[in-house]
Amino acid sequence: MGRVVLVTGISRDIGRRFARAAAGDPSIDRVIGVDVVPPRGDIGDVSFVRADIRSPVIAKVLAKEDVDTVVHMSVIATPGSAGGRGTMKELNVIGSMQLLAACQKSATVQRLVVKSTTTVYGSGPRDPAMFTEDMGPKRLPSSGYAKDVFEIEGYVRGFARRRPDVDVTLVRAANVIGPHVSSPLTNYFRLPVVPRVLGFDPRLQFLHEDDLMRVLRHAATTGTTGTFNVAGDGLLTLSQAVRRLGTPSVSLPRFAVGRLGATMRQARLSDFSPEQLGFLTYGRGVDTTRMRTELGFEPEYTTAEAFADFCRSIAPQRSVVAQRREEAVGG
């Protein structure tokens, strides 16, 4: 018999896509997708169960379906999509705690994979050139997505100590980018004019969306334990990224970019958070040696190739906008 995999956060596009990809793996017998609302789009052979991971009912789902592998993907990065910061924290932290409690009591769960993020390291002027998995943030996050992820990782490590018989893998993914990704960062790059922080040219590191699917599937089927930075080879500076986009940019003082971000957030144009402002000021780089030597994973896309694929996806949109402008002027 193959594995029985439960995937959380299946109503979001990234969770739905991973669940479908996992269902096509010959080593996986069944995939159960869990969320509070049904996913939009085709889920193929994935079985959907309407359940809230903040509720103890998730333990019943694990038992009923004989789940042996859990892939936790329902950590939300943007308060706007969750209905506010309070709801976002509840979904992220309380939901993860309840899921881990259910896994701890389960007699069938043998493997836990948690999608985390390199955002947990933060971005600051005293950061090392490259973060390794053994390093922590120079300053503990005080709010937002980074704080949620920091707390969740702590709970996951506690679970691993309590259940040493369960293989636990933390995937710290760099900023995910690609044609189908909608995130605060991709929305930033889709702006008609890209605001930049005056005097700074941060280093950026990306992971292609297809490589995220591949590494989660790899972690779910190989059982390698530990915490792993996952990113495409190489780095891009923000100035290089903007030039490759072919989009005009404007350099503003940091406080002005922060105010602009707050305005865009209020207008629901983008979830431009303080942590994103820090990233676009100081950038971040992570060491991926452990990804190759211990996890045994190699991304297909470099950072530059992942960004190029994203650029190709928005080029037709820019062409349509430019054409409409020309037609309006001509008319």
C-alpha positions in Angstrom: 0.0 0.0 0.0 1.2 3.5 -0.8 1.1 6.5 1.5 -2.0 8.3 2.7 -1.3 12.0 2.6 -3.3 14.8 4.2 -2.7 18.3 2.8 -3.9 21.4 4.7 -4.8 24.7 3.0 -6.2 23.1 -0.1 -8.6 26.0 -0.9 -5.5 28.1 -1.8 -4.1 27.7 -5.2 -0.7 26.5 -4.0 -2.2 23.9 -1.7 -4.6 22.6 -4.4 -1.8 22.4 -7.0 0.5 20.4 -4.6 -2.4 18.0 -3.6 -3.0 17.3 -7.3 0.7 16.7 -8.0 0.9 14.4 -4.9 -2.1 12.4 -6.1 -0.2 11.6 -9.3 2.8 10.2 -7.5 2.8 6.3 -7.8 4.2 6.0 -4.2 1.1 7.8 -2.8 -2.1 5.8 -2.5 -4.5 8.5 -1.5 -4.5 12.3 -1.0 -7.0 14.0 1.3 -7.3 17.8 1.1 -8.6 19.7 4.1 -9.8 23.3 4.4 -12.8 25.3 5.7 -14.0 26.1 2.2 -13.9 23.9 -1.0 -11.1 24.6 -3.4 -11.7 26.4 -6.7 -10.7 24.5 -9.7 -10.1 20.8 -10.5 -8.6 18.7 -7.8 -8.3 15.5 -9.8 -8.2 12.4 -7.6 -7.8 14.4 -4.4 -10.6 13.7 -1.8 -11.8 16.9 -0.2 -12.8 17.0 3.5 -14.4 20.2 4.9 -12.7 20.7 8.2 -11.2 23.5 10.3 -7.7 22.6 11.6 -8.4 25.0 14.6 -11.0 22.4 15.7 -10.3 19.0 17.4 -12.3 17.5 14.5 -9.0 17.3 12.6 -7.9 14.4 14.9 -11.0 12.5 13.7 -10.1 13.0 10.1 -6.6 11.7 10.7 -8.0 8.6 12.4 -10.8 7.9 9.9 -8.6 8.2 6.8 -5.6 6.3 8.3 -3.3 9.2 7.4 0.4 8.5 7.7 1.8 11.7 6.1 0.7 15.3 6.9 1.8 18.2 4.7 0.9 21.5 6.4 0.5 24.3 3.9 -2.2 26.5 5.4 0.0 29.2 7.0 -1.3 32.5 5.6 1.1 35.4 4.7 -1.4 38.2 4.2 -4.0 39.5 6.7 -6.2 40.8 3.9 -6.9 37.4 2.5 -7.7 36.1 6.0 -10.1 38.8 7.0 -7.7 40.7 9.3 -4.6 40.3 11.4 -6.5 38.7 14.3 -8.1 36.0 12.1 -4.8 35.5 10.3 -2.9 34.8 13.6 -5.7 32.5 14.8 -5.6 30.5 11.5 -1.8 30.3 11.5 -0.8 29.8 15.1 -3.9 28.2 16.7 -4.6 26.1 13.6 -1.0 24.8 13.6 -1.1 24.0 17.3 -4.3 22.1 17.0 -3.0 20.2 14.0 0.2 19.3 15.9 -1.9 18.2 18.9 -3.9 15.9 16.6 -0.7 14.5 15.0 0.8 13.9 18.5 -2.2 11.7 19.5 -2.4 9.9 16.2 -1.4 6.3 16.0 -1.0 6.3 12.2 1.0 9.5 11.5 4.6 8.7 10.6 5.7 11.8 8.7 5.1 15.6 9.0 6.2 18.1 6.4 5.7 21.8 7.2 6.0 24.5 4.6 7.9 27.4 6.3 9.7 30.4 4.8 13.0 32.2 4.9 11.0 35.2 6.1 11.6 33.7 9.6 15.2 35.1 9.4 14.0 38.7 8.9 15.9 41.4 7.1 18.2 43.9 8.8 21.4 45.8 8.4 23.4 43.4 10.6 22.4 40.2 8.8 25.0 37.7 7.7 25.7 37.4 4.0 23.9 34.0 4.0 21.7 32.5 6.7 22.2 28.9 7.5 19.6 26.7 9.1 21.3 26.9 12.5 21.0 30.7 12.6 18.1 32.7 13.9 16.9 36.3 13.2 19.1 39.0 14.5 16.0 40.6 16.0 13.0 38.5 17.0 9.9 39.4 14.9 7.4 41.3 16.9 4.4 41.1 14.6 2.9 39.8 11.4 3.6 36.8 9.3 7.3 36.5 10.4 6.2 36.2 14.1 3.6 33.6 13.2 6.1 31.5 11.4 8.7 31.9 14.2 6.1 30.6 16.7 4.9 27.8 14.5 8.5 26.5 13.9 8.9 26.5 17.7 5.8 24.3 18.1 7.0 22.0 15.3 10.4 21.5 17.1 8.5 20.7 20.3 6.4 18.2 18.5 9.5 16.5 17.1 10.9 16.1 20.6 7.7 14.6 21.9 7.2 12.3 18.9 10.7 11.2 17.9 9.2 8.3 16.0 7.6 10.7 13.5 9.8 12.0 10.6 9.6 15.9 10.7 10.7 18.1 7.9 10.7 21.9 7.9 11.0 23.4 4.4 12.1 27.0 4.7 11.3 28.2 1.2 12.7 31.4 -0.3 10.2 33.9 -1.8 8.1 31.8 -4.2 7.7 33.3 -7.7 6.2 32.1 -11.0 3.4 32.7 -13.4 0.6 31.5 -11.1 1.8 33.0 -7.8 -0.1 35.8 -6.2 1.7 37.2 -3.2 2.7 40.5 -1.7 6.0 40.3 -3.5 4.6 39.4 -7.0 1.9 42.1 -6.6 4.8 44.5 -5.9 6.5 43.6 -9.1 3.2 43.9 -11.0 2.9 47.6 -10.1 3.0 49.9 -13.1 5.8 51.9 -11.3 8.0 50.0 -8.8 8.8 52.0 -5.6 12.4 51.4 -4.3 14.0 52.5 -1.1 16.5 55.3 -1.8 20.1 54.3 -1.2 19.5 50.5 -1.0 19.8 47.7 -3.5 18.8 44.6 -1.7 19.8 41.0 -2.7 16.8 38.8 -3.6 16.5 35.0 -3.7 13.6 33.2 -5.3 12.2 29.7 -5.5 10.1 28.8 -8.6 6.6 27.6 -7.8 7.3 24.3 -9.7 10.3 23.7 -7.5 8.2 24.3 -4.4 5.8 21.5 -5.5 8.8 19.3 -6.2 10.5 19.8 -2.9 7.4 19.3 -0.8 6.7 16.1 -2.7 10.3 15.0 -2.2 10.0 15.6 1.5 6.7 13.8 1.8 8.0 10.7 0.1 11.6 10.4 1.2 11.3 10.9 5.0 14.5 13.0 5.4 14.2 14.8 8.6 15.5 18.3 9.6 15.2 22.0 8.7 16.2 23.0 5.2 16.6 26.3 3.3 15.3 25.9 -0.2 16.0 28.4 -2.9 17.2 28.6 -6.5 20.9 29.1 -7.1 22.2 32.6 -7.2 20.9 36.1 -6.2 19.5 39.1 -8.0 19.6 42.6 -6.8 16.4 44.6 -6.8 17.8 47.0 -9.5 18.6 44.0 -11.7 15.1 42.6 -11.2 13.5 45.9 -12.1 15.6 46.2 -15.3 14.6 42.7 -16.4 11.0 43.6 -15.8 11.3 46.6 -18.0 9.2 48.5 -15.5 9.8 52.1 -14.5 10.9 52.6 -10.9 11.1 55.5 -8.5 13.4 55.8 -5.5 12.0 57.2 -2.3 13.1 57.7 1.3 12.3 54.6 3.4 9.5 56.4 5.3 7.9 57.4 2.1 7.9 53.8 0.7 6.4 52.7 4.1 3.6 55.3 3.8 3.0 54.3 0.2 2.8 50.7 1.3 0.3 51.5 4.1 -1.9 53.4 1.6 -1.8 50.5 -0.8 -2.7 48.2 2.0 -5.7 50.3 3.0 -6.8 50.5 -0.6 -6.4 46.7 -0.8 -4.1 47.1 -3.7 -1.3 45.1 -2.0 -0.6 43.7 1.4 2.6 45.7 1.8 3.7 44.8 5.3 6.6 46.2 7.4 8.4 43.0 7.0 8.2 43.3 3.2 9.6 46.9 3.5 12.5 45.5 5.5 13.1 42.8 2.8 13.0 45.5 0.0 15.5 47.6 2.0 18.1 45.0 3.2 17.2 41.8 1.2 18.2 38.4 2.4 20.3 35.4 1.3 20.2 31.8 2.6 22.7 29.0 2.3 21.3 25.9 0.6 24.1 23.4 1.1 22.1 21.3 3.4 19.3 21.2 0.8 21.6 19.4 -1.5 23.8 17.3 0.8 21.1 16.1 3.3 17.7 16.6 1.7 19.0 15.5 -1.7 17.1 18.1 -3.6 18.2 20.2 -6.5 15.9 23.0 -7.9 15.4 23.0 -11.6 15.3 26.9 -11.7 18.0 29.3 -10.6 16.8 32.5 -8.9 17.4 34.4 -12.2 15.5 31.7 -14.3 12.6 31.7 -11.8 12.3 35.5 -12.1 12.6 35.4 -15.9 9.6 32.9 -16.0 7.6 35.3 -13.9 8.6 38.2 -16.2 7.3 36.3 -19.2 4.0 35.8 -17.6 3.3 39.5 -17.0 4.8 40.7 -20.3 1.5 40.1 -22.3 -0.4 42.0 -19.6 1.9 45.0 -20.0 1.6 44.8 -23.8 -2.2 44.9 -23.6 -2.1 47.9 -21.2 0.4 49.7 -23.5 -1.8 49.0 -26.5 -4.9 50.4 -24.8 -3.0 53.5 -23.9 -1.9 54.0 -27.5 -5.5 53.5 -28.7 -6.8 56.0 -26.1 -4.2 58.6 -27.2 -5.0 57.9 -30.9 -8.7 58.2 -30.3 
